[in-house]
Amino acid sequence: MKRMVSAALAGLIFGIGLIVAGMANPAKVLAFLDISGRWDPSLALVMAGAIAVALPAFAWAKRRERSLLGEDIQLPTAHHADRRLLIGSLVFGMGWGLAGICPGPALVLAGSGLADGLLFLLAMLAGMALYRAWDARG
C-alpha cells in the first residue's frame, strides 16, 4: 500500500510540476524548440532546475542499496550510447519536435480529456507495439 500511495503522490507532484512549468502546453514546448523563430528559453530553466534536483538525489541513491520504502535501488548500469539508444533518442526527439508532447505531458493532457494527449498516447502505444514486433523478429 505504501508503494501505491507514494507512486500516486509522486505522479501527482510530477503532473502538477509539468503543468506549472508549461511542459504540458505543446505550443510552449514548440516555441522552446523553435531556435530560428520566436524562441522561448524558459523551458531550459525548467530542465536546469530538474537536473539540479536530480543530481544530488542520484548521488545519494548510488550510496544506498535500498530506497526509503525498502525497495531495491535499480540505477542504470550502461555507460555507453549504443545504436538502439541513438535511434530511440532520434525517434523520440522527432516526435517531441513535431507534436510538442512527450510521454509525461501526454498523460497530463489525456487525463485532462484533451484529444491531443489521447491521440499522442495511442500513437506512442502503437509505436511501442511496432517496436516489440520488430525486435521479436531478430
SENU-536531 format. One record per atom (N, C-alpha, C): residue in three letters; atom name; x, y, z. Coordinates in nm, 3 decimals. Example, Ala and Ser with C-alpha at 12.3 -4.5 7.8 and 13.67 -1.06 7.14 Angstrom:
# SENU-536531
+-------+-------+---------+---------+---------+
| numar | kolpa |    east |   north |      up |
+-------+-------+---------+---------+---------+
|   ALA |     N |   1.319 |  -0.569 |   0.780 |
|   ALA |    CA |   1.230 |  -0.450 |   0.780 |
|   ALA |     C |   1.320 |  -0.330 |   0.780 |
|   SER |     N |   1.285 |  -0.225 |   0.708 |
|   SER |    CA |   1.367 |  -0.106 |   0.714 |
|   SER |     C |   1.290 |   0.003 |   0.787 |
+-------+-------+---------+---------+---------+
This chain:
# SENU-536531
+-------+-------+---------+---------+---------+
| numar | kolpa |    east |   north |      up |
+-------+-------+---------+---------+---------+
|   MET |     N |   0.082 |  -0.120 |   0.000 |
|   MET |    CA |   0.000 |   0.000 |   0.000 |
|   MET |     C |   0.087 |   0.126 |   0.000 |
|   LYS |     N |   0.200 |   0.123 |   0.077 |
|   LYS |    CA |   0.288 |   0.239 |   0.079 |
|   LYS |     C |   0.343 |   0.269 |  -0.060 |
|   ARG |     N |   0.375 |   0.162 |  -0.135 |
|   ARG |    CA |   0.428 |   0.181 |  -0.271 |
|   ARG |     C |   0.325 |   0.249 |  -0.361 |
|   MET |     N |   0.201 |   0.204 |  -0.353 |
|   MET |    CA |   0.097 |   0.262 |  -0.439 |
|   MET |     C |   0.070 |   0.407 |  -0.403 |
|   VAL |     N |   0.065 |   0.438 |  -0.275 |
|   VAL |    CA |   0.039 |   0.575 |  -0.231 |
|   VAL |     C |   0.156 |   0.665 |  -0.271 |
|   SER |     N |   0.278 |   0.616 |  -0.249 |
|   SER |    CA |   0.394 |   0.700 |  -0.286 |
|   SER |     C |   0.404 |   0.718 |  -0.437 |
|   ALA |     N |   0.370 |   0.614 |  -0.515 |
|   ALA |    CA |   0.372 |   0.627 |  -0.661 |
|   ALA |     C |   0.265 |   0.727 |  -0.707 |
|   ALA |     N |   0.147 |   0.719 |  -0.647 |
|   ALA |    CA |   0.040 |   0.813 |  -0.684 |
|   ALA |     C |   0.078 |   0.956 |  -0.646 |
|   LEU |     N |   0.137 |   0.973 |  -0.529 |
|   LEU |    CA |   0.179 |   1.106 |  -0.485 |
|   LEU |     C |   0.290 |   1.161 |  -0.574 |
|   ALA |     N |   0.387 |   1.077 |  -0.608 |
|   ALA |    CA |   0.495 |   1.120 |  -0.698 |
|   ALA |     C |   0.440 |   1.158 |  -0.835 |
|   GLY |     N |   0.347 |   1.079 |  -0.887 |
|   GLY |    CA |   0.285 |   1.110 |  -1.015 |
|   GLY |     C |   0.207 |   1.239 |  -1.012 |
|   LEU |     N |   0.135 |   1.261 |  -0.903 |
|   LEU |    CA |   0.058 |   1.385 |  -0.887 |
|   LEU |     C |   0.151 |   1.506 |  -0.883 |
|   ILE |     N |   0.257 |   1.498 |  -0.804 |
|   ILE |    CA |   0.353 |   1.608 |  -0.795 |
|   ILE |     C |   0.419 |   1.632 |  -0.930 |
|   PHE |     N |   0.457 |   1.524 |  -1.000 |
|   PHE |    CA |   0.519 |   1.536 |  -1.131 |
|   PHE |     C |   0.423 |   1.603 |  -1.230 |
|   GLY |     N |   0.297 |   1.560 |  -1.230 |
|   GLY |    CA |   0.197 |   1.617 |  -1.321 |
|   GLY |     C |   0.174 |   1.765 |  -1.293 |
|   ILE |     N |   0.164 |   1.801 |  -1.166 |
|   ILE |    CA |   0.146 |   1.942 |  -1.130 |
|   ILE |     C |   0.268 |   2.022 |  -1.174 |
|   GLY |     N |   0.387 |   1.965 |  -1.155 |
|   GLY |    CA |   0.509 |   2.032 |  -1.199 |
|   GLY |     C |   0.510 |   2.055 |  -1.349 |
|   LEU |     N |   0.465 |   1.956 |  -1.426 |
|   LEU |    CA |   0.459 |   1.971 |  -1.571 |
|   LEU |     C |   0.363 |   2.083 |  -1.611 |
|   ILE |     N |   0.251 |   2.091 |  -1.542 |
|   ILE |    CA |   0.152 |   2.195 |  -1.574 |
|   ILE |     C |   0.208 |   2.332 |  -1.538 |
|   VAL |     N |   0.262 |   2.346 |  -1.416 |
|   VAL |    CA |   0.315 |   2.475 |  -1.371 |
|   VAL |     C |   0.430 |   2.522 |  -1.460 |
|   ALA |     N |   0.516 |   2.429 |  -1.502 |
|   ALA |    CA |   0.632 |   2.463 |  -1.585 |
|   ALA |     C |   0.595 |   2.491 |  -1.730 |
|   GLY |     N |   0.474 |   2.455 |  -1.771 |
|   GLY |    CA |   0.433 |   2.476 |  -1.909 |
|   GLY |     C |   0.468 |   2.361 |  -2.001 |
|   MET |     N |   0.521 |   2.253 |  -1.944 |
|   MET |    CA |   0.561 |   2.138 |  -2.027 |
|   MET |     C |   0.441 |   2.063 |  -2.085 |
|   ALA |     N |   0.322 |   2.083 |  -2.029 |
|   ALA |    CA |   0.203 |   2.018 |  -2.083 |
|   ALA |     C |   0.135 |   2.103 |  -2.189 |
|   ASN |     N |   0.196 |   2.215 |  -2.224 |
|   ASN |    CA |   0.143 |   2.304 |  -2.326 |
|   ASN |     C |   0.227 |   2.286 |  -2.453 |
|   PRO |     N |   0.176 |   2.212 |  -2.553 |
|   PRO |    CA |   0.254 |   2.187 |  -2.674 |
|   PRO |     C |   0.305 |   2.314 |  -2.742 |
|   ALA |     N |   0.228 |   2.421 |  -2.739 |
|   ALA |    CA |   0.271 |   2.547 |  -2.803 |
|   ALA |     C |   0.396 |   2.602 |  -2.735 |
|   LYS |     N |   0.402 |   2.593 |  -2.603 |
|   LYS |    CA |   0.519 |   2.641 |  -2.529 |
|   LYS |     C |   0.641 |   2.555 |  -2.560 |
|   VAL |     N |   0.621 |   2.423 |  -2.566 |
|   VAL |    CA |   0.731 |   2.332 |  -2.598 |
|   VAL |     C |   0.782 |   2.359 |  -2.740 |
|   LEU |     N |   0.691 |   2.374 |  -2.835 |
|   LEU |    CA |   0.732 |   2.402 |  -2.973 |
|   LEU |     C |   0.805 |   2.536 |  -2.983 |
|   ALA |     N |   0.763 |   2.635 |  -2.903 |
|   ALA |    CA |   0.834 |   2.764 |  -2.903 |
|   ALA |     C |   0.975 |   2.748 |  -2.847 |
|   PHE |     N |   0.992 |   2.658 |  -2.750 |
|   PHE |    CA |   1.126 |   2.630 |  -2.697 |
|   PHE |     C |   1.214 |   2.564 |  -2.804 |
|   LEU |     N |   1.155 |   2.477 |  -2.884 |
|   LEU |    CA |   1.231 |   2.405 |  -2.986 |
|   LEU |     C |   1.256 |   2.489 |  -3.111 |
|   ASP |     N |   1.186 |   2.600 |  -3.127 |
|   ASP |    CA |   1.198 |   2.685 |  -3.245 |
|   ASP |     C |   1.312 |   2.786 |  -3.226 |
|   ILE |     N |   1.435 |   2.740 |  -3.243 |
|   ILE |    CA |   1.550 |   2.827 |  -3.218 |
|   ILE |     C |   1.573 |   2.929 |  -3.330 |
|   SER |     N |   1.509 |   2.910 |  -3.445 |
|   SER |    CA |   1.529 |   3.006 |  -3.554 |
|   SER |     C |   1.414 |   3.106 |  -3.565 |
|   GLY |     N |   1.313 |   3.091 |  -3.483 |
|   GLY |    CA |   1.198 |   3.182 |  -3.485 |
|   GLY |     C |   1.185 |   3.255 |  -3.353 |
|   ARG |     N |   1.067 |   3.251 |  -3.296 |
|   ARG |    CA |   1.042 |   3.318 |  -3.167 |
|   ARG |     C |   1.072 |   3.220 |  -3.054 |
|   TRP |     N |   1.201 |   3.203 |  -3.027 |
|   TRP |    CA |   1.248 |   3.106 |  -2.929 |
|   TRP |     C |   1.208 |   3.147 |  -2.788 |
|   ASP |     N |   1.155 |   3.052 |  -2.712 |
|   ASP |    CA |   1.118 |   3.072 |  -2.571 |
|   ASP |     C |   1.213 |   2.989 |  -2.486 |
|   PRO |     N |   1.314 |   3.051 |  -2.422 |
|   PRO |    CA |   1.414 |   2.975 |  -2.347 |
|   PRO |     C |   1.368 |   2.930 |  -2.208 |
|   SER |     N |   1.245 |   2.960 |  -2.170 |
|   SER |    CA |   1.202 |   2.933 |  -2.032 |
|   SER |     C |   1.208 |   2.785 |  -1.994 |
|   LEU |     N |   1.186 |   2.694 |  -2.089 |
|   LEU |    CA |   1.191 |   2.553 |  -2.056 |
|   LEU |     C |   1.333 |   2.506 |  -2.029 |
|   ALA |     N |   1.433 |   2.579 |  -2.079 |
|   ALA |    CA |   1.572 |   2.546 |  -2.045 |
|   ALA |     C |   1.593 |   2.563 |  -1.895 |
|   LEU |     N |   1.529 |   2.663 |  -1.837 |
|   LEU |    CA |   1.539 |   2.683 |  -1.692 |
|   LEU |     C |   1.469 |   2.570 |  -1.617 |
|   VAL |     N |   1.359 |   2.521 |  -1.671 |
|   VAL |    CA |   1.290 |   2.407 |  -1.610 |
|   VAL |     C |   1.382 |   2.285 |  -1.612 |
|   MET |     N |   1.446 |   2.262 |  -1.725 |
|   MET |    CA |   1.537 |   2.147 |  -1.737 |
|   MET |     C |   1.657 |   2.161 |  -1.643 |
|   ALA |     N |   1.712 |   2.282 |  -1.634 |
|   ALA |    CA |   1.825 |   2.306 |  -1.544 |
|   ALA |     C |   1.782 |   2.281 |  -1.399 |
|   GLY |     N |   1.662 |   2.325 |  -1.364 |
|   GLY |    CA |   1.611 |   2.300 |  -1.229 |
|   GLY |     C |   1.592 |   2.152 |  -1.201 |
|   ALA |     N |   1.544 |   2.078 |  -1.301 |
|   ALA |    CA |   1.525 |   1.934 |  -1.285 |
|   ALA |     C |   1.660 |   1.864 |  -1.265 |
|   ILE |     N |   1.760 |   1.907 |  -1.340 |
|   ILE |    CA |   1.894 |   1.848 |  -1.325 |
|   ILE |     C |   1.950 |   1.881 |  -1.187 |
|   ALA |     N |   1.931 |   2.005 |  -1.142 |
|   ALA |    CA |   1.981 |   2.046 |  -1.011 |
|   ALA |     C |   1.919 |   1.963 |  -0.898 |
|   VAL |     N |   1.794 |   1.923 |  -0.913 |
|   VAL |    CA |   1.729 |   1.840 |  -0.812 |
|   VAL |     C |   1.773 |   1.694 |  -0.827 |
|   ALA |     N |   1.787 |   1.647 |  -0.951 |
|   ALA |    CA |   1.817 |   1.505 |  -0.975 |
|   ALA |     C |   1.961 |   1.467 |  -0.939 |
|   LEU |     N |   2.057 |   1.555 |  -0.965 |
|   LEU |    CA |   2.197 |   1.518 |  -0.940 |
|   LEU |     C |   2.224 |   1.477 |  -0.796 |
|   PRO |     N |   2.186 |   1.558 |  -0.698 |
|   PRO |    CA |   2.210 |   1.512 |  -0.560 |
|   PRO |     C |   2.129 |   1.387 |  -0.524 |
|   ALA |     N |   2.008 |   1.375 |  -0.579 |
|   ALA |    CA |   1.926 |   1.258 |  -0.550 |
|   ALA |     C |   1.992 |   1.131 |  -0.605 |
|   PHE |     N |   2.046 |   1.137 |  -0.727 |
|   PHE |    CA |   2.115 |   1.020 |  -0.782 |
|   PHE |     C |   2.244 |   0.990 |  -0.707 |
|   ALA |     N |   2.316 |   1.094 |  -0.666 |
|   ALA |    CA |   2.439 |   1.073 |  -0.587 |
|   ALA |     C |   2.404 |   1.004 |  -0.455 |
|   TRP |     N |   2.295 |   1.045 |  -0.392 |
|   TRP |    CA |   2.250 |   0.983 |  -0.268 |
|   TRP |     C |   2.209 |   0.838 |  -0.293 |
|   ALA |     N |   2.135 |   0.814 |  -0.402 |
|   ALA |    CA |   2.086 |   0.679 |  -0.433 |
|   ALA |     C |   2.202 |   0.584 |  -0.463 |
|   LYS |     N |   2.309 |   0.634 |  -0.524 |
|   LYS |    CA |   2.425 |   0.549 |  -0.555 |
|   LYS |     C |   2.490 |   0.492 |  -0.430 |
|   ARG |     N |   2.478 |   0.563 |  -0.319 |
|   ARG |    CA |   2.541 |   0.519 |  -0.195 |
|   ARG |     C |   2.451 |   0.425 |  -0.114 |
|   ARG |     N |   2.333 |   0.398 |  -0.163 |
|   ARG |    CA |   2.237 |   0.315 |  -0.088 |
|   ARG |     C |   2.204 |   0.188 |  -0.166 |
|   GLU |     N |   2.159 |   0.088 |  -0.094 |
|   GLU |    CA |   2.114 |  -0.035 |  -0.157 |
|   GLU |     C |   1.962 |  -0.042 |  -0.163 |
|   ARG |     N |   1.896 |   0.031 |  -0.070 |
|   ARG |    CA |   1.750 |   0.027 |  -0.064 |
|   ARG |     C |   1.694 |   0.169 |  -0.061 |
|   SER |     N |   1.575 |   0.183 |  -0.118 |
|   SER |    CA |   1.506 |   0.312 |  -0.119 |
|   SER |     C |   1.448 |   0.341 |   0.020 |
|   LEU |     N |   1.390 |   0.457 |   0.037 |
|   LEU |    CA |   1.327 |   0.492 |   0.164 |
|   LEU |     C |   1.210 |   0.399 |   0.197 |
|   LEU |     N |   1.151 |   0.338 |   0.094 |
|   LEU |    CA |   1.040 |   0.244 |   0.115 |
|   LEU |     C |   1.088 |   0.100 |   0.127 |
|   GLY |     N |   1.221 |   0.080 |   0.127 |
|   GLY |    CA |   1.275 |  -0.054 |   0.144 |
|   GLY |     C |   1.290 |  -0.134 |   0.016 |
|   GLU |     N |   1.268 |  -0.072 |  -0.098 |
|   GLU |    CA |   1.281 |  -0.142 |  -0.227 |
|   GLU |     C |   1.426 |  -0.137 |  -0.274 |
|   ASP |     N |   1.465 |  -0.236 |  -0.354 |
|   ASP |    CA |   1.599 |  -0.234 |  -0.413 |
|   ASP |     C |   1.612 |  -0.113 |  -0.504 |
|   ILE |     N |   1.727 |  -0.047 |  -0.501 |
|   ILE |    CA |   1.752 |   0.065 |  -0.591 |
|   ILE |     C |   1.811 |   0.009 |  -0.719 |
|   GLN |     N |   1.752 |   0.045 |  -0.830 |
|   GLN |    CA |   1.796 |  -0.004 |  -0.961 |
|   GLN |     C |   1.838 |   0.115 |  -1.046 |
|   LEU |     N |   1.967 |   0.142 |  -1.051 |
|   LEU |    CA |   2.020 |   0.251 |  -1.131 |
|   LEU |     C |   2.072 |   0.195 |  -1.264 |
|   PRO |     N |   2.074 |   0.277 |  -1.368 |
|   PRO |    CA |   2.128 |   0.231 |  -1.497 |
|   PRO |     C |   2.273 |   0.185 |  -1.482 |
|   THR |     N |   2.308 |   0.080 |  -1.555 |
|   THR |    CA |   2.445 |   0.029 |  -1.549 |
|   THR |     C |   2.522 |   0.055 |  -1.679 |
|   ALA |     N |   2.453 |   0.085 |  -1.787 |
|   ALA |    CA |   2.520 |   0.109 |  -1.915 |
|   ALA |     C |   2.595 |   0.242 |  -1.910 |
|   HIS |     N |   2.713 |   0.243 |  -1.968 |
|   HIS |    CA |   2.795 |   0.365 |  -1.970 |
|   HIS |     C |   2.832 |   0.408 |  -2.112 |
|   HIS |     N |   2.762 |   0.355 |  -2.211 |
|   HIS |    CA |   2.791 |   0.393 |  -2.348 |
|   HIS |     C |   2.659 |   0.406 |  -2.426 |
|   ALA |     N |   2.665 |   0.482 |  -2.533 |
|   ALA |    CA |   2.548 |   0.500 |  -2.619 |
|   ALA |     C |   2.557 |   0.399 |  -2.733 |
|   ASP |     N |   2.463 |   0.306 |  -2.737 |
|   ASP |    CA |   2.463 |   0.209 |  -2.846 |
|   ASP |     C |   2.365 |   0.252 |  -2.955 |
|   ARG |     N |   2.356 |   0.174 |  -3.058 |
|   ARG |    CA |   2.271 |   0.206 |  -3.173 |
|   ARG |     C |   2.124 |   0.220 |  -3.135 |
|   ARG |     N |   2.077 |   0.130 |  -3.050 |
|   ARG |    CA |   1.937 |   0.134 |  -3.008 |
|   ARG |     C |   1.906 |   0.263 |  -2.933 |
|   LEU |     N |   1.996 |   0.306 |  -2.847 |
|   LEU |    CA |   1.975 |   0.430 |  -2.772 |
|   LEU |     C |   1.973 |   0.550 |  -2.866 |
|   LEU |     N |   2.067 |   0.554 |  -2.959 |
|   LEU |    CA |   2.074 |   0.666 |  -3.052 |
|   LEU |     C |   1.952 |   0.674 |  -3.142 |
|   ILE |     N |   1.909 |   0.561 |  -3.195 |
|   ILE |    CA |   1.791 |   0.560 |  -3.282 |
|   ILE |     C |   1.665 |   0.595 |  -3.201 |
|   GLY |     N |   1.653 |   0.538 |  -3.082 |
|   GLY |    CA |   1.539 |   0.569 |  -2.997 |
|   GLY |     C |   1.534 |   0.716 |  -2.960 |
|   SER |     N |   1.649 |   0.774 |  -2.931 |
|   SER |    CA |   1.656 |   0.917 |  -2.898 |
|   SER |     C |   1.616 |   1.001 |  -3.018 |
|   LEU |     N |   1.659 |   0.961 |  -3.137 |
|   LEU |    CA |   1.624 |   1.034 |  -3.258 |
|   LEU |     C |   1.473 |   1.030 |  -3.284 |
|   VAL |     N |   1.414 |   0.912 |  -3.270 |
|   VAL |    CA |   1.270 |   0.898 |  -3.293 |
|   VAL |     C |   1.193 |   0.976 |  -3.186 |
|   PHE |     N |   1.236 |   0.966 |  -3.060 |
|   PHE |    CA |   1.171 |   1.041 |  -2.952 |
|   PHE |     C |   1.180 |   1.191 |  -2.980 |
|   GLY |     N |   1.297 |   1.239 |  -3.015 |
|   GLY |    CA |   1.316 |   1.382 |  -3.043 |
|   GLY |     C |   1.232 |   1.430 |  -3.160 |
|   MET |     N |   1.221 |   1.348 |  -3.264 |
|   MET |    CA |   1.138 |   1.388 |  -3.379 |
|   MET |     C |   0.991 |   1.397 |  -3.338 |
|   GLY |     N |   0.944 |   1.300 |  -3.260 |
|   GLY |    CA |   0.806 |   1.304 |  -3.214 |
|   GLY |     C |   0.780 |   1.425 |  -3.125 |
|   TRP |     N |   0.876 |   1.453 |  -3.035 |
|   TRP |    CA |   0.862 |   1.568 |  -2.945 |
|   TRP |     C |   0.860 |   1.697 |  -3.026 |
|   GLY |     N |   0.947 |   1.705 |  -3.127 |
|   GLY |    CA |   0.955 |   1.825 |  -3.209 |
|   GLY |     C |   0.834 |   1.846 |  -3.298 |
|   LEU |     N |   0.775 |   1.737 |  -3.346 |
|   LEU |    CA |   0.657 |   1.750 |  -3.433 |
|   LEU |     C |   0.531 |   1.779 |  -3.353 |
|   ALA |     N |   0.515 |   1.714 |  -3.240 |
|   ALA |    CA |   0.391 |   1.727 |  -3.163 |
|   ALA |     C |   0.401 |   1.827 |  -3.049 |
|   GLY |     N |   0.523 |   1.848 |  -2.998 |
|   GLY |    CA |   0.538 |   1.933 |  -2.880 |
|   GLY |     C |   0.493 |   1.862 |  -2.753 |
|   ILE |     N |   0.484 |   1.729 |  -2.762 |
|   ILE |    CA |   0.437 |   1.648 |  -2.649 |
|   ILE |     C |   0.533 |   1.532 |  -2.629 |
|   CYS |     N |   0.562 |   1.499 |  -2.504 |
|   CYS |    CA |   0.636 |   1.376 |  -2.474 |
|   CYS |     C |   0.551 |   1.295 |  -2.375 |
|   PRO |     N |   0.592 |   1.174 |  -2.339 |
|   PRO |    CA |   0.503 |   1.085 |  -2.264 |
|   PRO |     C |   0.444 |   1.141 |  -2.135 |
|   GLY |     N |   0.523 |   1.207 |  -2.051 |
|   GLY |    CA |   0.469 |   1.261 |  -1.926 |
|   GLY |     C |   0.357 |   1.363 |  -1.951 |
|   PRO |     N |   0.384 |   1.468 |  -2.028 |
|   PRO |    CA |   0.278 |   1.563 |  -2.059 |
|   PRO |     C |   0.160 |   1.500 |  -2.134 |
|   ALA |     N |   0.185 |   1.397 |  -2.213 |
|   ALA |    CA |   0.074 |   1.330 |  -2.282 |
|   ALA |     C |  -0.023 |   1.271 |  -2.181 |
|   LEU |     N |   0.028 |   1.215 |  -2.072 |
|   LEU |    CA |  -0.059 |   1.161 |  -1.968 |
|   LEU |     C |  -0.139 |   1.272 |  -1.900 |
|   VAL |     N |  -0.074 |   1.387 |  -1.878 |
|   VAL |    CA |  -0.144 |   1.501 |  -1.819 |
|   VAL |     C |  -0.255 |   1.548 |  -1.913 |
|   LEU |     N |  -0.223 |   1.561 |  -2.042 |
|   LEU |    CA |  -0.322 |   1.606 |  -2.140 |
|   LEU |     C |  -0.436 |   1.505 |  -2.154 |
|   ALA |     N |  -0.402 |   1.377 |  -2.159 |
|   ALA |    CA |  -0.505 |   1.274 |  -2.170 |
|   ALA |     C |  -0.592 |   1.272 |  -2.045 |
|   GLY |     N |  -0.530 |   1.288 |  -1.928 |
|   GLY |    CA |  -0.606 |   1.292 |  -1.804 |
|   GLY |     C |  -0.699 |   1.412 |  -1.798 |
|   SER |     N |  -0.663 |   1.517 |  -1.871 |
|   SER |    CA |  -0.748 |   1.635 |  -1.879 |
|   SER |     C |  -0.858 |   1.617 |  -1.983 |
|   GLY |     N |  -0.854 |   1.506 |  -2.055 |
|   GLY |    CA |  -0.955 |   1.479 |  -2.156 |
|   GLY |     C |  -0.929 |   1.545 |  -2.290 |
|   LEU |     N |  -0.807 |   1.597 |  -2.311 |
|   LEU |    CA |  -0.776 |   1.663 |  -2.437 |
|   LEU |     C |  -0.741 |   1.560 |  -2.545 |
|   ALA |     N |  -0.799 |   1.580 |  -2.662 |
|   ALA |    CA |  -0.781 |   1.485 |  -2.773 |
|   ALA |     C |  -0.635 |   1.471 |  -2.814 |
|   ASP |     N |  -0.558 |   1.581 |  -2.810 |
|   ASP |    CA |  -0.418 |   1.574 |  -2.850 |
|   ASP |     C |  -0.341 |   1.475 |  -2.763 |
|   GLY |     N |  -0.366 |   1.477 |  -2.633 |
|   GLY |    CA |  -0.299 |   1.385 |  -2.542 |
|   GLY |     C |  -0.339 |   1.241 |  -2.568 |
|   LEU |     N |  -0.469 |   1.219 |  -2.590 |
|   LEU |    CA |  -0.516 |   1.084 |  -2.618 |
|   LEU |     C |  -0.460 |   1.031 |  -2.749 |
|   LEU |     N |  -0.459 |   1.116 |  -2.851 |
|   LEU |    CA |  -0.405 |   1.076 |  -2.981 |
|   LEU |     C |  -0.256 |   1.044 |  -2.970 |
|   PHE |     N |  -0.181 |   1.128 |  -2.896 |
|   PHE |    CA |  -0.039 |   1.104 |  -2.878 |
|   PHE |     C |  -0.017 |   0.971 |  -2.806 |
|   LEU |     N |  -0.094 |   0.945 |  -2.701 |
|   LEU |    CA |  -0.079 |   0.819 |  -2.627 |
|   LEU |     C |  -0.107 |   0.699 |  -2.717 |
|   LEU |     N |  -0.211 |   0.708 |  -2.800 |
|   LEU |    CA |  -0.241 |   0.597 |  -2.892 |
|   LEU |     C |  -0.127 |   0.576 |  -2.992 |
|   ALA |     N |  -0.073 |   0.687 |  -3.045 |
|   ALA |    CA |   0.039 |   0.675 |  -3.139 |
|   ALA |     C |   0.162 |   0.619 |  -3.069 |
|   MET |     N |   0.187 |   0.661 |  -2.945 |
|   MET |    CA |   0.302 |   0.610 |  -2.870 |
|   MET |     C |   0.287 |   0.459 |  -2.844 |
|   LEU |     N |   0.168 |   0.416 |  -2.804 |
|   LEU |    CA |   0.144 |   0.274 |  -2.780 |
|   LEU |     C |   0.158 |   0.193 |  -2.909 |
|   ALA |     N |   0.110 |   0.249 |  -3.020 |
|   ALA |    CA |   0.125 |   0.180 |  -3.149 |
|   ALA |     C |   0.273 |   0.168 |  -3.185 |
|   GLY |     N |   0.350 |   0.275 |  -3.163 |
|   GLY |    CA |   0.493 |   0.270 |  -3.189 |
|   GLY |     C |   0.563 |   0.168 |  -3.103 |
|   MET |     N |   0.523 |   0.157 |  -2.975 |
|   MET |    CA |   0.583 |   0.058 |  -2.887 |
|   MET |     C |   0.551 |  -0.084 |  -2.934 |
|   ALA |     N |   0.427 |  -0.105 |  -2.979 |
|   ALA |    CA |   0.389 |  -0.237 |  -3.029 |
|   ALA |     C |   0.465 |  -0.272 |  -3.156 |
|   LEU |     N |   0.480 |  -0.175 |  -3.245 |
|   LEU |    CA |   0.558 |  -0.198 |  -3.367 |
|   LEU |     C |   0.702 |  -0.233 |  -3.333 |
|   TYR |     N |   0.761 |  -0.163 |  -3.238 |
|   TYR |    CA |   0.899 |  -0.192 |  -3.199 |
|   TYR |     C |   0.911 |  -0.333 |  -3.141 |
|   ARG |     N |   0.817 |  -0.370 |  -3.055 |
|   ARG |    CA |   0.822 |  -0.505 |  -2.996 |
|   ARG |     C |   0.813 |  -0.612 |  -3.104 |
|   ALA |     N |   0.723 |  -0.591 |  -3.202 |
|   ALA |    CA |   0.710 |  -0.687 |  -3.311 |
|   ALA |     C |   0.837 |  -0.693 |  -3.394 |
|   TRP |     N |   0.897 |  -0.578 |  -3.421 |
|   TRP |    CA |   1.021 |  -0.573 |  -3.499 |
|   TRP |     C |   1.135 |  -0.636 |  -3.423 |
|   ASP |     N |   1.145 |  -0.607 |  -3.294 |
|   ASP |    CA |   1.254 |  -0.660 |  -3.210 |
|   ASP |     C |   1.241 |  -0.811 |  -3.194 |
|   ALA |     N |   1.119 |  -0.863 |  -3.191 |
|   ALA |    CA |   1.097 |  -1.007 |  -3.173 |
|   ALA |     C |   1.142 |  -1.087 |  -3.296 |
|   ARG |     N |   1.147 |  -1.021 |  -3.413 |
|   ARG |    CA |   1.191 |  -1.090 |  -3.535 |
|   ARG |     C |   1.338 |  -1.129 |  -3.529 |
|   GLY |     N |   1.418 |  -1.041 |  -3.467 |
|   GLY |    CA |   1.562 |  -1.058 |  -3.474 |
|   GLY |     C |   1.618 |  -1.124 |  -3.357 |
+-------+-------+---------+---------+---------+
